[in-house]
Amino acid sequence: MPTSPSSNSAVAHGSADLAHPVATAEQHEHELAALNLLAHPTVKAAHAAVAETWLGRAKASPAMRERFDAAFEEVMFSAAVWSLNSDPLRPKVTCITRLAHPVEGRRVLGSRWGIDNPDTVYRTIPISGAERYEIRGRVGAGRMTENYFTLWDAHMGTVDVLDGRRMHVEDDGSFLITVDADPAQGRPNHVRSTPEAHEFYIRDVLLDWSVDDPNHLSVERLGPEPSTPPRTLDEQAEATAAMMAHFADFTGKLSHGMYKTPPNHFALAFQADHTGAMRNQVYVAGRFLLEDGQAFVVDVRDGGAEYFTVPLSNIWGTTLDVYDRTGSLNKAQSVPNPDGSYTYVIGPDDPGVANWIDSDGLSEGILTLRMAEFGEGGPTPDLSASGRVVDLARLDAELPDVPRVTAGERDAQLDLRRAGYQRRLPEGTC
């Protein structure tokens, strides 16, 4: 059994902020450091080179090309944020996927990338299999339906997973996760590392944005002071430049895979445990391509999943407007059909249905439906998701039983959405 941290243990990089689980002083300090890093000559050169290469490979449509600059800004900033917290001897808890927001009078860029899930607060902690760590935290009053601490290798392959929904939590909501290469030996929330262990990828998935609370988290490496110095500014710039290229390459391959499939085909369900996919989730991926006056209709039977979400993204890997528009809808945000199934209408024009996923003016895009938290026997046999193109003029005839909303109800839906999102982004958007 590990002993309590002694006086020569490495100092934790800040305890969990009781004021807010995500917008901590440490997070803000980290984001400002990432902004400053963008001005380094090495990073600026990589920024320009990666943009040229990515645009040359993508063969983007004019509509997608118009979205490149804003999306590229986010993907590159996420690389800076992530790469700044990659020293396993000096670990921090860093949120790596956020919308743009103000900090100390400066605009912190958005950091979405890799076709993120808009319901998820993503955080990372660098890990070495040769070290011992303690992750301390506290759950909120609104306990999440889905929450996983995934220990990855350097290639996003799963080394071990702790189910945060089912982990041991004290009566006061606090919890302790131990991380090292030893067996659990009675430790209730133990994650066993290996020489391949590289980092934690923590998903706090918010099903009900108005109720669910991300966990408060902090990390401490146990043992003596680090044996090597931290990176110099130039070394960090080189690491960030490499991650910028990796992020663009990774996202480009995702989009290329989507665009090799026929448009408006949405019926392939798969499970994965590599390249960043979450173990025990079902993914349904595809793309839509519409003409004027058309919508893409998706019919879903969730197979008993407690959680699912239907988000849209562009080919650059950033999700569409999820704050001021319904660029995604999850199970809690959706209205079921009378038979318990769900129908979504996707497109740039509001069709007046309850489950409209707003494509933000785009007639093309990528869908990545995710389903999770099935019963013990896994998905029920009726699990399905399929898509079809429908003329808006025929929508009432094609979807006679699908729930509708008034203009006032749509406004109320968006007001509730913004208020819910602000609970994880108290700084506000900019």
Secondary structure, 3 states (H helix, E strand, C coil): CCCCCCCCCCCCCCCCCCCCCCCCHHHHHHHHHHHHHCCCHHHHHHHHHHHHHHHHHHCCCHHHHHCHHHHHHHHHHHHHHHHCCCCCCCCCCEECCCCCEEECCEEECCCCCCCCCCCEEEEEEECCCCCEEEEEEECCCCCCCEEEEEEECCCCCEEEEEECCCCCCCCCCEEEEEEECCCCCCCCCEEECCCCCCEEEEEEECCCCCCCCCCEEEEEEECCCCCCCCCCHHHHHHHHHHHHHHHHHHHHHHHHHHHCCCCCECCCEECCCCCCCCCCCEEEEEEEECCCCEEEEEEEECCCCCEEEEEEECCCCCECCCCCCCCEEEHHHCCCCCCCCEEEEEECCCCCECCEEECCCCCEEEEEEEEECCCCCCCCCCCEEEEEEEEHHHHHHHCCCCCECCHHHHHHHHHHHHHHHHCCCCCCCC
